[in-house]
């Protein structure tokens, strides 16, 4: 399968040429914003729409690459090489951003991972804690650190990137999916509690999107014809697809939208989701054969 053309190439995302700069003058903090995936796409798109982007990223090379991409395109970005799974990492990131700007206008909690994958019958406190730290704890910690300064600044938008697996049953790893469900409900409850303070909060339930974490191409090069079965939109998702929804939720285009969790999944949640393959004796969301 080629990644440069065809229905499953990045170019399959329809171009949008007539948008105004939707985040001019805004400060946006993005966790995991240096990755070559959803976080990086959000950072670059936000900067292209005029935001000053502050990135938390655990990998120095990815952080540098994203900042370079933003600045070479004329945008403004700064990276903080930190681990937001830790108290120290959150404090370093949030205090540096607040010392520089006094507050923020947009927060994107993007960090998350299903790895290390430990099936529930083999799991225990150590793997549960790992899932908690990378998928839920930092969402609480980073949001809490920025919330009051955001309110004092006049309000803002919080976008929590989670997973469609938190919005449906996930047979593969119930601990992971329960963390994602917690992020989704935290989002809804945050919106209900702080809307009168000028805070909007919405979530994105990701699925079928090519990223460093989930490779939907390798091993499936000869099965492009099955995308019409796997996703109602008939194609693979790309980080740009997620970034555009995040931009909408971050901007005033969604000024009357709060408390919602939007599946950005090509229709998989609506269309069904997981299938059991007797031949492989496992569940899959991309059956080659049943």
Order of alpha helices (4+ residues) and beta strands (2+ residues): beta-alpha-beta-alpha-beta-alpha-beta-alpha-alpha-beta-alpha-beta-alpha-alpha-beta-alpha-beta-beta
